[in-house]
């Protein structure tokens, strides 16, 4: 038991809460600055790419790749939009194309695996992962999901997603929209990181994290993840990869998670995270939740066990 842990065990409930806030807020401030220093410049660059039409140009060249896995060529623009922007914009593009429900389901899962990975890969890099490895993992994972589901899902008999029109906006409108969304993002990051860090410290000081780890241990074993990753896994799957990575960094720095354990968890959450909010957004336009949650979870498990097998071969 560490000095901090032994001291905290002698504190009263109120003192533990004060101690949690005292320990968490300085780290929350540092982590918030780090996240925003990545998110804001990248999102501004993406806004410029969208305004100049670069995204549309790239997607036109990638259309034949999507046709190889049985998807219409315009699917390229949907996936690229999700990669460079977010799920909200990808859904807007999907609804503008009038695609059949089966194709929308496949694209939803591909987007959920690969969405926002420009920002998220930069975040994961801070936890020690290779940028090239993560980009390949999420892209190949996304296309693997698309190819598998294209062969599994039955022919579509439902109506197409109703189309809406999306017009190109002048730069001033796009810039003001970016400022507004960035302002909301800043508030969200500041509040959530502070609450997360305080909440984590409360769980640690009251011994609840140990209980959560024991409760999740059987599931963690199946997923191939160490017991130390349980809390970060919960955060990544409820609040998202960026916030999960912030917790991973904090736990690694404090010695509560080894870099090898963090590496396994990062491989999992790279392809399977945000299992609540993002699937619900697609569910609002008719995509079945089961197809958005189970396949990604299975992919995350497969990736972790492949990573473990790779380590075994290297050590042999």
HUKAKA-V748578 format. One record per helix or strand. SS is the DSSP state (H for helix, E for strand). FROM is the first residue (numbers start at 1). LEN is the number of residues. Records with the same first field share a line. If there is no record, write none. Layout:
SS = FROM-LEN, FROM-LEN
This chain:
H = 3-6, 13-40, 54-15, 75-10, 87-11, 101-14, 117-9, 131-22, 171-35, 208-16, 227-12, 241-13, 259-13, 277-7, 289-27
